[in-house]
Amino acid sequence: MLNLNTQKINLKSLKITASQVLASEDASGVSSSTDVAETGIKAKLLTVTGYVQFKNNDHLSQLFELAEATKDGARTIYRISNHTASALGIKQVRFSSKIEAAEQEQTRQWRISFSLAEYRSVPQKVEERQPEQAANVQGDKEVSGDPEFSYANIEQSLEEKFSLLRST
């Protein structure tokens, strides 16, 4: 069973596959290190497949209309009702990537496939609630609580520390 808003999506042999990209970038530079920089948790993606019989061509038209629908210049966001979506905490989706209808002449039906991307994911909501943290600025006087410390004069600071050590 799959509903978008209150509209039932009529597909035979409905299958939904969930996936999620755990984004990261290589942080090893030119070394053979395996370090990675985590770049966030991306929205979940639901890949939907199923069949529509040729005699129910209105179901196919309805599905393409839902996929093409826009509001204020952006693709329409739908509330989703489905067991997989509920289990993953997905409440809102929008059509993503492509929708495809391939004729299956022997069985007189279309094989339908499309993707629904999560809208306003839980990690996104958590990130939005976090207060913005100020980035350290080079030359900032308030590093490590030492008002005398500055990135610009670290060499001078080291020389002063060494001279203090030498004099004792």
C-alpha positions, 0 to 999 in steps of 0.5 A: 500500500502506498498513498501520497497525500490521500491519493492511493497509488494503484500498482500491482506487485508494489515493491519499495526499496529504501536507501540513504547516502552517508556522504563522505570525502577522502581526507587522505590527500596523496597518502595511503591513509584511509581517513575520510571527512564525513559530510553529513547524512543525506535524505533517504530515498524510496525507490518504488516499482510495480505494474499497471495493466494496459486497461488501467491507463488512467492510473498511469496518467495519474501517476505522471501527473503527480510526478509533474505537479509543482507548487510555487515553481518547485515539485510538489511535496506529498505526505506519504503513507506506507509501512517502509516510510513509517518504519524509517520516520519518513513523513514527507516526500517529493518525486526525484530523479526520474519516473519510468513506464516500460511496456511489458507486451507479453503481460499487457502492462507497464512496469513502473519505477520512480524515486521519492526523496525524503523532504525535511529529514530528521537530520536536517531538522536537528541541524536547523535547530542547532545554534550556529557556531562561530568559526575560529578566525586567523589572528583571533585573540581569544584562542584557548582563553589566552588573550595574548595568543594570536596566530599571526605572532606564534613565532614571537610567542614561541621565542618568548617561551623559550627565552623564559625556559632558558633563563630558569 
